């Protein structure tokens, strides 16, 4: 059967034509900034209110959250974009706005529940004198309601991480000496403290913007223990409550030069991989919104398409993640953004691949894959399972409920993204279903492992064979469920986006070196002044 000749340019031109026709007919509205992004600004504005014990301020978060939900849901229903990346982002970011707002306003109290590590220059004081005291940078002091050192430590999620099964001293300097060898010695003219909501407006603005945009909670008491490390030793030693190390430490970058080299090389290699993947996907009309039944130029179409989709997803995310340390910590640096350029705040987003043979599906999602949204997912799970269903956290039913809620949240995010893209997608039966079934695989594999262990079969199998078995389970599971999300990405046309401005592969083949162009952004005049603003066309 002949392979249909359908180019990405033809499909994108149809997207543009359909979009403009729908806007003229009143079916959709352009996504306009800043009008359609009011939700995050409302969260920032509320959290920026001065520290107070006012009951009115405390209760105001509930109607505020309802307003944010209304604005985000309205945007998801009404707004579209002809650009595939912008269209996908409309649904994803607005759904994330609801979940992240709920995390900071409903599941937790963003004005009271968090503290951030901050530096304070003053004569050095031994940690013993600071056990029950948190000092503000402005010199203000406040006792945390009689908290003791152990109480403050319990606020930190790192203390809740299960201990590793491997032999370890549980001391980062002992277990990983190469990580801390190049750390600068502590300056005894400064100390580090847990900072609550500051009193000064400018200080509070920096604190709140960091809290709202720092999804992994780095430097805060809710810092994720996964794919991160605790602060360097000289910082932890001066804190009132040194944070215990995570069970799965990742690479730590002691200097800006090391951070630069360790991120630049992967960034360049990842860019080259994206260029190759973009060319390969352009050869298969499946990646231009056509159904999976369409003939493919590659052998074993189902497996090849799934592999290309996985690699394209991974490289696209990794390229974005690598830009943060290169631009913020290295290009801007401490002189421009101060403590936000500290190198320990930029650990890798993806964990070690060894998590998969060690833990199977749980290692795939909880160890190797990026944990950017994990704190919000866990907060939702704790709220539903703990506060609504009253299930104990460490009970089998409580753990299972939290896993199911977390993956359902992820499914909703991706389903909303599929809903707002212009391609012929199926958000519920593809995007949502893919994430909703993952807990069945994780819980099922875990239950099987427990059963084998309790009946004495597990120890009879060599460790290497158990690891091979975990890999086989992950591969088989992904071959079954993976096409749901891969087909959804392809139907939506997400892989028709141009990841790089210059293509070496297509340039050498005579298809043109420069790949970006067209109209990126323009001014949109609405029927009301507040509905006017910038609309993004994507080039």
N, C-alpha and C positions, 0 to 999 in steps of 0.2 A: 504494500500500500504506500502510495506517495505521501511524503511529508508536506503538509500545507505550508505555503510561503506566507507567513504572517510576521511582519516586523514590529518591534516594540514601538517604533515611531508611528505606525499606522494606528495601533491601539491607543496610544497616548493622544493622538489627534482626535480620535473618536471620543475619548474622555473629555477633552476640552470642549468639543462641540456639544456633547450631552450635558455637560455642566452649565454652559452658557444658556442652552435652551431651557434647562430646569430653573435657572435663576430668573430668566425672563418670564417664565410661566408661574413663578412664585412658589415652586415646589421646594426649592432650597434657598438658603441665604449664604453669602460669602462668610468665611471665618474672618472676623475683623478684630484686630488688636488695637486698643486694649479692651474694648467692650466685652468680647467673648472670653476674657481671661480674668474676670473680676473675682472669681472664687479665691484664688491664692492671695490676692491683695487684701481681701476681707480677713483671711486668717492672720496675715501679717499685721494688719491694722488692729485686730483684737488683741493679739499677743503683745503688741507694743504699748498697750495701756500701762501706766505706771503700776508698780507693785501695790496691791491693796487687798484688804480682807473683805471688800464689799460683796455682799450676797448678790446684789444686782449684777455686778460684773461676772461673778461665778456662774449665775444662771443664764446670762446672755449668750453663752456658747451654744445652747440648744437651739434657739430660734436662728442664730447665725448659721449653724450647720444646716438647718432646714433650707435656708436661703441659698446656701452654696449648692446643695443638692438640686434645687430647682433650676439654678443657673446652668449647672453642668448638664443635667438631663435635657434641658431646652436646647443647649448647644449641640448635644449629640443628635437630637432629633432633627434640628433645622439646618445645620451647617455642613457643607461639603467643600471639597477642593478638587480641582482637576489634577493636581500633583499627587502621586501615590503616597509619598512620604508624609505630606501635610494631611492628606485625607485619613491616613492611618493614625497619625498623631492626634487628630481631633478627638477621636473616640478614646484612644488610649490615655491621653493626658487628662481629659475631663473625667473619665472613670477613676483615674489615679487621684485626681483632685478631691473626689468624694472620699476615697479610702484614706488618703493621707490626712485630710481634714478631720475625719472621724478618729484617726489615730491620735491626733494632737488635741482634739477638742472633746471627744466623747469617751473613747477607750481610756484615755489618759487626760490629765489636766496640764496642758502645755505651759501654763504659767507657774505651776507649783511643783511638778513632778520631776523636773530635769535639772541637772547641774552640768557645767562645762569646766574642763580643766583650763585654767588660765595662769599666766605668769604674773608674779608680783615682785617687783624689785624692792627689797628692804633688807635689813640685816638678817642674816640667816638664822632661822630658829629650828631647833631639832624637831622632828616629827612627833616626839613624845608630848610636846607642848601644844600640839594642834589636834589631838585626837577627836575632840568633840566640838570643834569650832570651824566654821567656814567664814573666811574673811573676804569681803568684796574688794575689788581693785581700788575703789575710791577710798578705802580705809574704813568702811563700815564693817561691823561685825555682827553676826547673828547666830545664835545657837539653833541647831536643827531640831527643835522640840525635844531637847535632851538626848539626841542621838548619840550612841556610842560608836566606837570604831567598827564593831561588828554590824551595827545597824546600817551604817553608811555603806559598808561593803555589800550588804544584802540588797542595796538599791542597784548594784551593778550586775547586769545579766551575765557577765563572765563568771560570776560565782556559781551560776546554775548549770554550767556546762558539765556534762558527765565526764568523769575522769577517763583518760585514755587507757586502753587495755594494755598498751605497751609499757615497759618499765621506764620510769622517768622520775627525775628528782623534783619535777613540777617547778623548777626554777629556770626561767628563760636563759639567764646568764650561764648556768651550768649545762643545760641541755643543748643550747645553740650558741656556743661561744663566738662563732664567726659572725653572728648577727649583730652582736653588741661590741665587738672588738674595736670598731672605729668610732664609737660614740664619743662625743666631746665630753670632757670632764665637767661636772656640775659647777656652776658659778654660785659661790656662797653668798653673793650679794642679791640673789633672787631666790624665790621659792614658788611653788605651784599650789594652787588652791582649787577647791570645788566652788565654782561661781553659780549662784542662783540668779533669778531674774534681776538684772542690775537696776539701780535707781536712776543713773544718768541716761538721758535719752539717746545720745550717740552711742554710748556703750551698749544700751539695750537694743538699738537698731542692729548693730553688728551681731549681737548674741542671737536675736530672733531670726535674722536672715540666715545665719548659720544653722540654726535649729530646723528651719523650714526647708532648706535646700539640701541638708545633710542627711540623706535617707538611711545611710548605714550607721549614723549616730557617732561617727568618729570624734573623739574628744569629749563626748557626753556620757552620762551615766548609763544610757541605754545602748552604748556601743555594742554592735553585734559581735559575738565571740567567733564567728565563722569567717574565715579568710581575712582576718585582721590580727594584729598583735597589740598587746598593751603598750602604754607609753614607754619610752626609754627609761632605764634604771634611775637616772638622776632626777627624772620627773616623778616617778612613782615613789621614790624614797622620801620626797618632801611633801607628798600628799597626805592629808589626814588619814586616808584609808587606801593603802596601795592596792591596786587591782590585781587579782590573781590572773595567771596566764591562761590563755585559751588552750584547749586540748589539741587543736590542729593549727599550729603556728605556720604562717606563710613568710615569704621573704621580706626582710626589713631593710630599708634603704637609709644608711647612716649619713650620707652626704648628697648634696644636690648633683654633683658630678656622676656619682654612681646611679642615682635615680634617673638622670638624663640618658646615660648609656644603656641602662637596662630597659628603658622604655622606647628609645629611639630605634634601636635595631628591630625589636618586634613590630614597631609601627611601620617601618619600611617594608619588612617582609610581609606583614599583613596587607599592606597596600598593594603589593605585587600579587598576592594571592587573590585579593578582591578583583584586580584587573583580569586575571586569568578566569576566575569564576564568572565574571560578567560576560566575558566572551563566550565561554562554554554554554551558559544559560541562554545566550542569544541565538544559539544554534537549534534549540529545542522550542517549538511553539507552545509547549506545555507551560513554559514560564511567562507566556504572554497572554494569560487568562483563558487559554483553551483547556478543555477537560482532559483528565488523565488518560482517557481512551484514545487520544490522538497518537499517531505513530511517533516514535522517537528516533533520532539519529544515533543514539547510544545503545549498547547492548544492555540487557537486563534493565529495561526502563524504570520499573518500580523502584528497584534498589538504587540505581544511579541517580534518579531524580531526588530520592530521599537523602542520599549522601550529599549531593550538591546543595540541597536546601539547608541541611545541617551546617555545612561548611560556610555557606553564604551568611547564614544567621550568626554563626560564631564570629566570623571575621568582621562582619559589619559592626557588631557590638564591641568587639575587642578594639577595633580601630577608634571608636568613639571613646572608650574607657581610657585608652593610652594617651589621648589628647589632654586629659585633665592634668596629670603630673607634668607633662611637657610644657603646657601653656601656663599653668598656675604656679607650680613650684619652681620650675626652671626658667621660663621666659620672664614672668613677672617677678617672682622671688619675694623675699622678706621685705625688701625696700618698698615694694608696691602694695603688698597685701598682708604684711606682718606675719603673725603666727599661723595664718592660713596656708603659708608656704612651707610649714614644717614637714620634713620629708616623711616622718612616720605616719602622716595623715593620708598617704597615697599607697596603701598596700594593693596587691593585685585584686581584681574583681573575681577572676576565676580561680578555683582551687586546684589541687593536684589531681591528675587523672587517676592516680593510685586509689582515690576514694571509690572508684567504680569496682575494681576487683576486690577491694576490702569490704565494701558494704552493699554492693549491688545497686538496686534502684534507689535506695535511701542515699547512697553515696553519690549517685548521678545527680540528684536534685538538691541534696543537702550539703554536698562536699565539693563537687566539681563545678556545677553550673553557678552562674553569678548569683549573689545573695543581695542584690540591690534593694529589692522590695521586701526582704524577709521580715524586718521588724514590723512593718505594717501588717503583713499576713499573720504573724504570730500574735500581734495585739488583737486583731479581729478574732482569731481562734481562742485566745484567752477570754475575751469578752463573751463570746457566744457559749463556749463550753463551760467556762468558770462561773460567770455571773448570770447567764440566762438558764443554762441547763444544770448548773450546780454540780458539775463533774470534777472530781479531784484531778489535779494536773498530772500526777504520775500513775494514775490508774489506766488500765488498758482502754477502757471506754473514753476516758478523758483525753488520752494521747491520740486515739483514732479520730475523735471529734475535732481536735485541733488541726490535725493533718487535713481532714476533709474540708474544713472551713478555709484553710490557707489556700488549697488548690482551687477551690471554688472561686475565691477572690481573684486568683490569677486568671481563671477561665473567664470571669466577667470582664476583666480588663481587656483581654485579647478579643473577646466577642464584641465588645463595644468598638474596638479598633476595626474589626472586620465589617461592622455595620456601617461605619462612616466612610469606607473606601468605595470607590465607584464600580469596582469589578463585581461580577456575579457571585458573591460569596454566600456562605451558609453559616452565619455566626454561631448558632446554637449547636447544630449537629456536627460541626467541624471544630471550631476554635474552643468553644466551651467544653464540648465533650472530650476533647483531647486532655485537657487539664483535669476535668472532673473524674476521669477514670484512673489517673495516676495514683491516687491513694489506695485503690484496690490492689494495684500491683505492689506498692510499698508494704502495706499492711499484710497482704497475702504472703509475700516473701519473708517478712519478719516472723509471721506466725509459723510458717513452715520451718524456719531456722530454729525457733524455740521448740517445736515439736520434735525435731531431729535431735536437739541437744538433750531434752528431757528423757528421750528413749534410748540414749546412748549411741545413736547412729552418727552424730556429728563428729565426735572425737575419733571415730574409726576412719574418717576420710582425711587424707593428708591436706595440709593447709593450701598447698599449691592447687590441688584439685578443687577445693572449695572456692578459691579465687577464680579459677577458670569457669566454674559453675556460675558464679556471680556475673561474669562477663557474658556468658551464653544467655542467661536470663535477661540481662539488659538489652542485648542485641535483638533477641527474639521479641521482647516487649516493644521495642522501638520500631521494629519492622511491622508489627501489627498496628500500633497506635500512631506511629509517626506520619503516615500518609494523610491522616485527618488534618493535621496542622500544616503539613507541606502543601497539600492540595489547596488549602485555604489561602496561604500566602501566594501561590501561583494564580489562583482564580482572581484574587484581588489585584494582581499585577505589581506586587510589592517589589519583585526583583527586576522590574523595568527601570528602577531608579538608577541614576548614574552616581556611583560612589566616589569617583575621582574626577578632577577636572581634566587630567591628561591620561590617555590610555596608551601605554607602550605597545601592548599586544595588537590592538586595532590600528594603531599608527603604523606599525611594521607591516601589517597586512593591507595597508592602503585604504583603510576605512575612516581615516581622520584621527589626528592626535588630540585635538581639543574637543571635549565632550559636553561641557556646560554651555548654556546659552539661553536665549529667550527671555521672557519677562519673569523676574523673580518676585518682585513686590510692587504693589501699586496702591494708590490712594483710593479708597472706596467711600463714596458719599452716601450716607443712609438717609432714611426719611426723618430721623431725629439726629440732633447734633451728636449725641452720645453713641449713636450707632455708626458714626463715621470713624474711619481709621485706616490702618494698613491691612491689606489682605495679601496673603502669601500664595504665589502662583507656582513656585517651585522650579522655575526655569524651563 
